Amino acid sequence: MMGKLTGLCVLLLVLNVAVTEDTVTPVYFTDGGDLTLKVRPPLPDHINIIVWLFNDNLLAEWVEDKSYNLRLKGRANLTTETGQLIINKMSKEDEGVYSVEINNRVQSERYQAKLIKKVQKPKVWLRPLICGADFESCGFSCDSDTTEAEPITYSWKKGDGEWEVSGKDITITSTDDSGMKTFTCRMENPVSREESDPEHNPLYKEPYSANCGIFFAGLLVLSGVGAGVIVAWENMKGSLKNRGNNITDPAHGNEQPTSPIYETIPLQDNP
């Protein structure tokens, strides 16, 4: 019986440790940046006592109408209505576990604070570098120096489309992506975000435009009409020329070229 009780106690202890570990939430800050710690879920009751701990050491304490104590003077701000704590000018020494007690009750959520760097502007790399229009598929990789900048989320944008969360590397195909001119990647971590310059799609094919077809068809029609007008004009000119050269002279009974006809007025002597 004693052995069963001992085993049950050990099991409860293990379960308690597991639950406690599951409530630790990672939070991140940059060197010289701010860290905001909230009470979650918000306490529905009126708050009259707040105690924040850092690595189980007293960090901030407030008792309604009695005392107010902040170890980080000039760097911290405590909101007594909600229990929220904001710490400024964070550094490596501020890494650790933050927890809070509200109205003498330990809150279930604790925070594991970690210093990380901002992400640097990434660049899109083509894989393989010789990939071109003759390939059925190509690869793109979003790359930058990620030292001490994790965790990082990668997103990709096709042309002017929407951002889609994906991995660091993507594969494009001539079947699905030949209509996209460019690809852009974005790297984001909890404290920063950076986007690459758009990279040309080596599989891009200029789509056939119906407007272009209409334009060229119009040119053909206009060309045909223009040719018809020129032929008609030349025929009309030849007809007019023939009419002018085929006037018959009654006195000789043959055709003579036309010439201007002038009216002759006889001269008379003065009386």
C-alpha positions as CSV (number, residue, x, y, z in Angstrom):
1,M,0.0,0.0,0.0
2,M,2.8,2.4,0.9
3,G,4.5,1.6,-2.4
4,K,1.3,2.5,-4.3
5,L,1.0,5.8,-2.4
6,T,4.6,6.7,-3.1
7,G,4.2,5.9,-6.8
8,L,1.0,8.1,-6.9
9,C,2.8,11.0,-5.3
10,V,5.7,10.8,-7.7
11,L,3.2,10.7,-10.6
12,L,1.4,13.8,-9.3
13,L,4.7,15.6,-8.9
14,V,5.7,14.8,-12.5
15,L,2.4,16.0,-13.8
16,N,2.7,19.2,-11.7
17,V,6.1,19.9,-13.2
18,A,4.8,19.2,-16.7
19,V,1.9,21.6,-16.3
20,T,4.2,24.3,-14.8
21,E,6.7,23.9,-17.7
22,D,3.8,24.2,-20.3
23,T,2.8,27.6,-18.9
24,V,6.2,29.2,-19.6
25,T,5.8,31.5,-22.5
26,P,8.9,32.7,-24.5
27,V,9.2,36.4,-25.0
28,Y,11.9,38.3,-26.9
29,F,13.6,41.7,-26.7
30,T,16.4,43.5,-28.5
31,D,19.4,45.1,-26.8
32,G,18.3,48.5,-25.5
33,G,14.6,47.7,-26.4
34,D,11.5,47.3,-24.3
35,L,9.8,44.3,-22.8
36,T,6.1,44.2,-22.0
37,L,4.7,41.7,-19.5
38,K,1.0,41.3,-19.2
39,V,-1.2,39.4,-16.7
40,R,-3.0,36.7,-18.7
41,P,-5.8,36.0,-18.5
42,P,-6.7,39.4,-17.1
43,L,-7.8,39.3,-13.5
44,P,-11.6,40.0,-13.2
45,D,-11.4,41.1,-9.6
46,H,-10.2,44.4,-8.3
47,I,-6.4,44.4,-7.9
48,N,-5.0,45.5,-4.6
49,I,-1.6,43.6,-4.5
50,I,0.9,43.1,-7.3
51,V,4.2,41.3,-7.0
52,W,6.5,40.7,-10.0
53,L,9.4,38.3,-9.6
54,F,12.5,37.9,-11.7
55,N,14.2,34.5,-11.4
56,D,12.2,34.2,-8.1
57,N,13.7,37.4,-6.8
58,L,11.5,40.5,-6.0
59,L,11.4,42.8,-9.0
60,A,8.3,45.0,-8.3
61,E,5.8,45.2,-5.5
62,W,2.7,47.3,-5.1
63,V,0.1,47.3,-2.3
64,E,-2.9,49.5,-2.7
65,D,-2.7,52.7,-0.5
66,K,0.4,51.3,1.3
67,S,3.6,50.8,-0.7
68,Y,5.2,50.9,-4.2
69,N,8.6,49.4,-4.8
70,L,10.4,49.0,-8.1
71,R,14.0,47.6,-8.2
72,L,14.5,48.9,-11.7
73,K,14.0,52.6,-11.0
74,G,13.9,54.7,-14.1
75,R,13.5,51.6,-16.3
76,A,10.2,50.1,-15.3
77,N,6.6,51.1,-15.3
78,L,3.8,49.2,-13.5
79,T,0.1,49.7,-14.4
80,T,-1.7,49.0,-11.2
81,E,-5.2,48.6,-12.8
82,T,-4.1,45.6,-14.9
83,G,-0.8,44.4,-13.4
84,Q,1.1,45.1,-16.7
85,L,4.9,45.7,-16.3
86,I,7.0,47.4,-19.0
87,I,10.8,47.3,-18.7
88,N,12.9,49.7,-20.8
89,K,16.5,49.6,-21.9
90,M,16.7,45.8,-21.8
91,S,20.1,44.0,-21.9
92,K,21.6,40.5,-21.7
93,E,21.5,40.7,-17.9
94,D,17.6,40.9,-18.1
95,E,17.3,37.4,-19.6
96,G,15.4,35.0,-17.3
97,V,12.0,34.0,-16.0
98,Y,9.4,36.6,-15.0
99,S,6.4,35.6,-12.9
100,V,3.6,37.5,-11.1
101,E,1.4,37.2,-8.1
102,I,-1.9,39.1,-8.1
103,N,-3.9,39.5,-4.8
104,N,-1.6,36.9,-3.2
105,R,-2.4,34.4,-6.0
106,V,0.4,33.1,-8.2
107,Q,-0.6,33.5,-11.8
108,S,-0.3,30.4,-14.1
109,E,1.6,32.1,-16.9
110,R,5.3,32.8,-16.6
111,Y,7.6,34.4,-19.2
112,Q,11.0,33.3,-20.4
113,A,12.7,36.4,-21.7
114,K,15.5,36.1,-24.2
115,L,17.7,38.7,-26.0
116,I,17.7,38.4,-29.8
117,K,19.0,40.5,-32.7
118,K,16.9,42.1,-35.4
119,V,16.8,40.3,-38.8
120,Q,19.0,41.7,-41.6
121,K,17.7,42.4,-45.1
122,P,17.5,39.1,-47.0
123,K,18.4,38.3,-50.5
124,V,16.7,35.8,-52.9
125,W,19.1,33.3,-54.4
126,L,18.4,31.1,-57.4
127,R,19.0,27.4,-57.3
128,P,20.7,26.3,-59.5
129,L,22.2,29.5,-60.7
130,I,21.9,28.4,-64.3
131,C,18.2,27.8,-64.0
132,G,16.3,29.4,-67.0
133,A,13.4,29.3,-69.4
134,D,14.4,25.7,-70.6
135,F,13.9,24.3,-67.1
136,E,10.7,22.8,-65.8
137,S,11.4,23.9,-62.2
138,C,13.7,26.1,-60.2
139,G,14.4,26.8,-56.5
140,F,14.5,30.1,-54.6
141,S,16.2,30.5,-51.2
142,C,15.7,33.4,-48.8
143,D,19.0,34.0,-47.1
144,S,20.6,36.4,-44.6
145,D,22.8,36.3,-41.5
146,T,20.5,34.8,-38.8
147,T,23.0,34.6,-36.0
148,E,21.2,35.2,-32.6
149,A,18.1,36.3,-34.5
150,E,16.0,33.1,-34.2
151,P,13.2,32.3,-34.2
152,I,12.5,33.4,-37.8
153,T,9.4,33.1,-40.0
154,Y,9.8,33.1,-43.8
155,S,7.1,34.4,-46.2
156,W,7.0,34.7,-50.0
157,K,5.2,36.9,-52.4
158,K,4.5,36.1,-56.1
159,G,4.5,39.3,-58.2
160,D,2.2,41.8,-56.5
161,G,0.2,39.1,-54.7
162,E,-0.3,38.5,-51.0
163,W,2.4,37.3,-48.6
164,E,2.2,33.6,-47.8
165,V,4.1,32.0,-44.9
166,S,6.4,29.3,-46.2
167,G,9.9,27.9,-45.6
168,K,13.2,29.4,-46.3
169,D,13.4,27.5,-49.6
170,I,10.6,27.2,-52.2
171,T,10.3,25.5,-55.6
172,I,8.7,27.2,-58.6
173,T,7.5,25.4,-61.8
174,S,6.9,26.4,-65.4
175,T,3.4,24.9,-65.0
176,D,2.2,27.0,-62.0
177,D,4.5,30.0,-61.9
178,S,5.5,31.1,-65.4
179,G,3.0,34.0,-65.3
180,M,4.8,35.6,-62.3
181,K,7.4,38.2,-63.1
182,T,9.1,38.4,-59.7
183,F,9.4,36.7,-56.3
184,T,10.1,38.5,-53.0
185,C,10.9,37.0,-49.6
186,R,10.4,38.3,-46.1
187,M,12.1,37.4,-42.9
188,E,10.4,38.2,-39.6
189,N,11.2,37.5,-35.9
190,P,9.4,38.7,-32.8
191,V,11.3,42.0,-32.8
192,S,11.8,42.9,-36.5
193,R,10.9,42.4,-40.1
194,E,12.8,42.8,-43.4
195,E,12.0,42.2,-47.1
196,S,14.2,41.4,-50.0
197,D,14.3,43.1,-53.3
198,P,12.1,41.5,-56.0
199,E,13.9,38.7,-57.8
200,H,13.2,38.1,-61.5
201,N,11.5,34.8,-62.3
202,P,13.7,32.8,-64.8
203,L,10.6,30.8,-65.9
204,Y,8.5,33.9,-66.7
205,K,6.8,33.9,-70.1
206,E,5.1,37.0,-71.5
207,P,1.4,36.1,-71.7
208,Y,-0.4,36.5,-75.0
209,S,-2.7,39.5,-75.0
210,A,-6.0,39.6,-76.8
211,N,-5.5,43.3,-77.2
212,C,-2.4,42.7,-79.2
213,G,-4.3,40.3,-81.5
214,I,-7.0,42.9,-82.1
215,F,-4.3,45.5,-82.8
216,F,-2.5,43.5,-85.4
217,A,-5.8,42.4,-86.9
218,G,-6.7,46.0,-87.2
219,L,-3.4,46.8,-88.9
220,L,-4.1,44.0,-91.4
221,V,-7.6,45.4,-92.1
222,L,-6.3,48.9,-92.5
223,S,-3.6,47.7,-94.8
224,G,-6.1,45.9,-97.0
225,V,-8.4,49.0,-97.1
226,G,-5.4,51.2,-97.9
227,A,-4.3,49.0,-100.7
228,G,-7.8,48.9,-102.2
229,V,-8.0,52.7,-102.1
230,I,-4.6,53.0,-103.9
231,V,-5.7,50.6,-106.6
232,A,-9.0,52.4,-107.1
233,W,-7.2,55.8,-107.3
234,E,-4.8,54.5,-109.9
235,N,-7.6,53.1,-112.0
236,M,-9.5,56.4,-111.8
237,K,-6.5,58.3,-112.8
238,G,-6.0,56.0,-115.8
239,S,-9.6,56.4,-116.8
240,L,-9.5,60.2,-116.7
241,K,-6.3,60.2,-118.8
242,N,-7.8,58.1,-121.4
243,R,-10.9,60.3,-121.7
244,G,-8.8,63.4,-122.2
245,N,-6.8,61.7,-125.0
246,N,-9.7,60.3,-127.0
247,I,-11.6,63.5,-128.1
248,T,-12.4,63.3,-131.9
249,D,-11.6,66.3,-134.2
250,P,-14.6,66.6,-136.7
251,A,-12.5,68.1,-139.5
252,H,-10.0,65.3,-139.7
253,G,-12.0,62.5,-138.3
254,N,-9.3,61.4,-135.9
255,E,-8.6,61.7,-132.3
256,Q,-6.6,64.8,-131.2
257,P,-5.2,65.8,-127.9
258,T,-7.3,68.2,-126.1
259,S,-6.1,71.8,-125.8
260,P,-7.6,74.9,-124.2
261,I,-10.4,76.7,-126.2
262,Y,-10.3,80.4,-126.3
263,E,-13.1,82.8,-127.6
264,T,-11.8,85.1,-130.4
265,I,-13.3,88.6,-130.5
266,P,-12.7,90.4,-133.9
267,L,-11.2,93.9,-133.8
268,Q,-13.2,96.7,-135.3
269,D,-12.0,100.1,-136.6
270,N,-13.3,103.2,-134.8
271,P,-16.0,105.1,-136.8
